[in-house]
Amino acid sequence: MTVIYSNFGDNDTAVLPLIWEGLTNVTVIEITRDTDNFEEIVDDAISQETDTILFCGHGSTLGLLHPNLDSGQYILHENNSHLIHANRVIGIWCYASEFAEAQHLNGFFSWMFISNLNEAYEHGFTEAYASDIDMSSRLFAERLNGLLSANVPMNEWVQRLQAQMNSDVPTEVFNYSGLTYLND
């Protein structure tokens, strides 16, 4: 498995390594603000991985953002998504499912994913608490890890994750309701 990890160095992306923690045969391509030649590094990794590839960090409908927001660049975008040849594609960033649908990618993707208090307020959750959001994000990453380590078929992920969500945490219900499995 190859992981393309857009590490912003914030609390939101700090939880993401829990997704692949303890898994074997994982190659992590960590892109930070200071990573030189990130386009070559990412494009090479994307084109070589044939089994499972995980993209994670912050993003939009245009793709997976580079950690240097001032640059306006994307790590995964419409111009390099065609390089993906992996059998299993996982996208964990805000609006990954919309990007995947537009680029005709198959796999498991998140939609808008509330991972901090500001995002919660932006989406009308005025009584959301940071501890609930942080714990929910952590549990999500751990649950994904469990699905990967147990080699659960990806078409079962949405149902299994939604069955595990805490329906008493509104932001968790929001996050899990947007999970998508795409398969043309």
Sine and cosine of phi, psi and omega as CSV:
sin_phi,cos_phi,sin_psi,cos_psi,sin_omega,cos_omega
0.00,0.00,0.66,-0.75,0.09,-1.00
-0.93,-0.37,0.71,-0.70,0.05,-1.00
-0.92,-0.39,0.81,-0.59,0.15,-0.99
-0.97,-0.24,0.97,-0.25,-0.15,-0.99
-0.94,-0.34,0.96,-0.28,0.07,-1.00
-1.00,0.08,1.00,-0.08,-0.13,-0.99
-1.00,-0.02,0.97,-0.25,0.02,-1.00
-0.98,0.20,-0.21,0.98,-0.04,-1.00
0.96,0.26,0.33,0.94,0.02,-1.00
-0.96,-0.29,0.10,-0.99,0.01,-1.00
-0.90,0.44,-0.53,0.85,-0.04,-1.00
-0.89,0.46,-0.70,0.71,-0.05,-1.00
-1.00,0.00,-0.21,0.98,0.00,-1.00
-0.90,0.43,-0.45,0.89,-0.03,-1.00
-0.98,0.18,-0.33,0.94,-0.12,-0.99
-0.87,0.50,-0.59,0.80,0.04,-1.00
-0.84,0.54,-0.31,0.95,0.08,-1.00
-0.89,0.45,-0.39,0.92,0.00,-1.00
-0.89,0.46,-0.66,0.76,-0.06,-1.00
-0.94,-0.33,0.06,1.00,0.01,-1.00
-0.84,0.54,0.78,-0.62,0.06,-1.00
0.99,0.17,-0.11,0.99,0.04,-1.00
-0.98,0.21,0.52,-0.85,0.00,-1.00
-1.00,-0.07,0.34,-0.94,0.05,-1.00
0.82,0.57,0.74,0.67,0.02,-1.00
-0.92,-0.39,0.78,-0.62,0.12,-0.99
-0.95,-0.32,0.87,-0.50,-0.03,-1.00
-0.97,-0.23,0.84,-0.54,0.11,-0.99
-0.97,-0.24,0.99,-0.17,-0.05,-1.00
-1.00,-0.08,0.86,-0.51,0.03,-1.00
-0.96,-0.27,0.84,-0.54,0.04,-1.00
-0.91,-0.42,0.02,-1.00,0.03,-1.00
-0.83,0.56,-0.51,0.86,-0.13,-0.99
-0.98,-0.21,0.12,0.99,-0.03,-1.00
-0.94,0.35,0.87,-0.49,0.06,-1.00
-0.99,0.16,0.47,-0.88,0.06,-1.00
0.81,0.59,0.58,0.81,-0.07,-1.00
-0.87,0.49,-0.55,0.83,-0.02,-1.00
-0.89,0.45,-0.71,0.70,0.02,-1.00
-0.90,0.43,-0.69,0.72,-0.02,-1.00
-0.88,0.48,-0.75,0.67,-0.04,-1.00
-0.93,0.37,-0.74,0.68,-0.02,-1.00
-0.87,0.50,-0.63,0.78,0.04,-1.00
-0.90,0.43,-0.71,0.71,0.00,-1.00
-0.91,0.42,-0.67,0.74,0.00,-1.00
-0.87,0.49,-0.70,0.71,-0.08,-1.00
-0.96,0.27,-0.38,0.92,-0.04,-1.00
-1.00,0.01,-0.48,0.88,-0.06,-1.00
-0.97,0.26,0.82,-0.58,0.01,-1.00
-0.92,-0.40,-0.22,0.98,-0.03,-1.00
-0.99,-0.10,-1.00,0.09,-0.07,-1.00
-0.79,-0.61,0.72,-0.69,0.07,-1.00
-0.76,-0.65,0.73,-0.68,-0.01,-1.00
-0.89,-0.47,0.82,-0.58,0.10,-1.00
-0.94,-0.34,0.77,-0.64,-0.01,-1.00
-0.48,-0.88,0.49,-0.87,-0.01,-1.00
0.53,-0.85,-0.57,-0.82,0.09,-1.00
-0.98,-0.19,0.49,-0.87,0.01,-1.00
-0.23,-0.97,-0.24,-0.97,-0.01,-1.00
-0.49,-0.87,-0.16,-0.99,0.05,-1.00
-0.92,0.40,-0.24,0.97,0.01,-1.00
-1.00,0.00,-0.15,0.99,0.06,-1.00
0.69,-0.72,-0.27,-0.96,-0.01,-1.00
-1.00,0.01,0.87,-0.49,-0.08,-1.00
-0.95,0.30,0.53,-0.84,0.17,-0.98
-0.96,0.28,0.60,-0.80,-0.04,-1.00
-0.87,0.48,-0.32,0.95,0.08,-1.00
-1.00,-0.01,1.00,0.02,-0.06,-1.00
-0.85,0.52,-0.50,0.87,-0.01,-1.00
-0.89,0.45,-0.41,0.91,-0.03,-1.00
-0.97,0.22,-0.40,0.92,-0.03,-1.00
0.93,0.36,0.28,0.96,-0.06,-1.00
-1.00,-0.07,0.37,-0.93,0.05,-1.00
-0.86,-0.50,0.57,-0.82,0.05,-1.00
-0.99,0.14,-0.69,0.72,0.09,-1.00
-0.88,-0.48,0.78,-0.63,-0.09,-1.00
-0.45,-0.89,0.00,-1.00,-0.07,-1.00
-0.88,0.47,-0.40,0.91,-0.05,-1.00
-1.00,0.08,-0.23,0.97,0.06,-1.00
-0.83,-0.56,-0.05,1.00,-0.02,-1.00
-0.90,0.44,-0.43,0.90,0.02,-1.00
-0.93,0.37,-0.22,0.97,0.02,-1.00
-0.98,0.21,-0.20,0.98,-0.03,-1.00
-0.95,0.32,0.83,-0.56,0.02,-1.00
-0.82,-0.57,0.12,0.99,-0.04,-1.00
-0.93,0.37,0.55,-0.84,0.06,-1.00
-0.94,0.34,-0.55,0.84,-0.02,-1.00
-0.83,-0.56,0.83,-0.56,0.00,-1.00
-0.88,-0.47,0.74,-0.67,0.01,-1.00
-0.81,-0.59,0.77,-0.63,0.03,-1.00
-0.81,-0.59,0.91,-0.41,-0.01,-1.00
-0.86,-0.50,1.00,-0.02,0.15,-0.99
-0.31,-0.95,0.26,-0.97,0.00,-1.00
-0.88,0.47,0.82,-0.58,0.03,-1.00
0.95,0.32,0.40,0.92,0.06,-1.00
-0.87,0.50,-0.59,0.81,-0.03,-1.00
-0.91,0.42,-0.61,0.79,0.03,-1.00
-0.93,0.37,-0.65,0.76,0.07,-1.00
-0.88,0.47,-0.74,0.67,-0.04,-1.00
-0.88,0.48,-0.67,0.74,0.01,-1.00
-0.90,0.45,-0.69,0.73,0.01,-1.00
-0.91,0.41,-0.51,0.86,-0.04,-1.00
-0.99,-0.12,0.07,1.00,0.02,-1.00
0.86,0.51,0.70,0.71,0.06,-1.00
-1.00,-0.08,0.61,-0.80,0.08,-1.00
-0.97,-0.23,0.57,-0.82,0.05,-1.00
0.57,-0.82,-0.39,-0.92,-0.06,-1.00
-0.94,-0.35,0.77,-0.63,-0.09,-1.00
-0.61,-0.79,0.51,-0.86,0.12,-0.99
-1.00,0.00,0.33,-0.94,0.13,-0.99
-0.97,-0.24,-0.60,-0.80,0.10,-0.99
-0.89,0.46,0.80,-0.60,-0.06,-1.00
-0.84,-0.55,0.94,-0.35,-0.01,-1.00
-0.96,0.26,0.90,-0.43,-0.03,-1.00
-0.81,-0.58,0.12,0.99,0.08,-1.00
-0.42,-0.91,0.23,-0.97,-0.09,-1.00
-0.90,0.43,-0.62,0.78,0.02,-1.00
-0.87,0.49,-0.68,0.73,0.04,-1.00
-0.90,0.44,-0.60,0.80,0.02,-1.00
-0.89,0.46,-0.72,0.69,0.02,-1.00
-0.89,0.45,-0.64,0.77,0.01,-1.00
-0.87,0.48,-0.45,0.90,-0.03,-1.00
-0.96,-0.27,0.34,0.94,0.15,-0.99
1.00,0.10,0.23,0.97,0.01,-1.00
-0.99,-0.11,0.99,0.17,-0.09,-1.00
-0.96,0.28,-0.30,0.95,-0.01,-1.00
-0.95,-0.32,0.31,0.95,0.04,-1.00
-0.96,0.29,0.59,-0.81,0.02,-1.00
-0.90,-0.43,0.60,-0.80,-0.04,-1.00
-0.83,0.56,-0.63,0.78,-0.03,-1.00
-0.90,0.43,-0.61,0.79,0.05,-1.00
-0.91,0.42,-0.68,0.73,-0.02,-1.00
-0.91,0.41,-0.73,0.69,0.00,-1.00
-0.88,0.47,-0.71,0.71,-0.01,-1.00
-0.91,0.41,-0.65,0.76,0.01,-1.00
-0.89,0.45,-0.67,0.74,0.03,-1.00
-0.90,0.44,-0.67,0.75,0.02,-1.00
-0.89,0.46,-0.72,0.69,0.01,-1.00
-0.89,0.45,-0.64,0.77,0.03,-1.00
-0.86,0.51,-0.74,0.68,0.01,-1.00
-0.88,0.47,-0.67,0.74,0.01,-1.00
-0.91,0.40,-0.62,0.79,0.01,-1.00
-0.93,0.38,-0.63,0.78,0.09,-1.00
-0.88,0.47,-0.66,0.75,0.04,-1.00
-0.84,0.54,-0.69,0.73,0.01,-1.00
-0.89,0.46,-0.65,0.76,0.03,-1.00
-0.91,0.41,-0.67,0.74,0.02,-1.00
-0.92,0.40,-0.71,0.70,-0.05,-1.00
-0.92,0.38,-0.51,0.86,0.03,-1.00
-1.00,0.05,-0.02,1.00,0.00,-1.00
0.82,0.58,0.66,0.75,0.03,-1.00
-0.93,0.36,0.72,-0.70,0.05,-1.00
-0.83,0.56,0.71,-0.71,-0.10,-0.99
-0.87,0.49,-0.47,0.88,-0.01,-1.00
-0.94,0.34,-0.13,0.99,0.06,-1.00
-0.98,-0.18,-0.12,0.99,-0.14,-0.99
-0.89,0.45,-0.74,0.68,-0.07,-1.00
-0.85,0.53,-0.76,0.65,-0.02,-1.00
-0.88,0.47,-0.70,0.71,-0.03,-1.00
-0.91,0.41,-0.67,0.74,0.01,-1.00
-0.92,0.39,-0.68,0.73,0.01,-1.00
-0.90,0.43,-0.51,0.86,0.05,-1.00
-0.93,0.36,-0.41,0.91,-0.02,-1.00
-1.00,-0.07,-0.19,0.98,-0.09,-1.00
-0.92,0.38,0.46,-0.89,0.05,-1.00
-1.00,0.00,0.96,-0.28,-0.07,-1.00
-0.95,0.32,-0.10,0.99,0.07,-1.00
-1.00,0.05,-0.09,1.00,0.02,-1.00
-0.94,-0.35,0.97,-0.23,-0.11,-0.99
-0.84,0.55,-0.62,0.79,0.00,-1.00
-0.94,0.35,-0.53,0.85,0.05,-1.00
-0.93,0.37,-0.66,0.75,0.06,-1.00
-0.87,0.50,-0.69,0.72,0.04,-1.00
-0.86,0.52,-0.77,0.64,-0.03,-1.00
-0.88,0.47,-0.71,0.71,-0.08,-1.00
-0.96,0.27,-0.46,0.89,0.01,-1.00
-0.94,0.33,-0.31,0.95,0.00,-1.00
-1.00,-0.09,0.05,1.00,0.02,-1.00
-0.93,0.36,0.62,-0.78,-0.11,-0.99
-0.67,-0.75,0.65,-0.76,0.19,-0.98
-0.91,-0.41,0.85,-0.52,0.00,-1.00
-0.95,-0.32,0.74,-0.67,0.04,-1.00
-0.45,-0.89,0.97,-0.23,-0.02,-1.00
-0.90,0.44,0.00,0.00,0.00,0.00
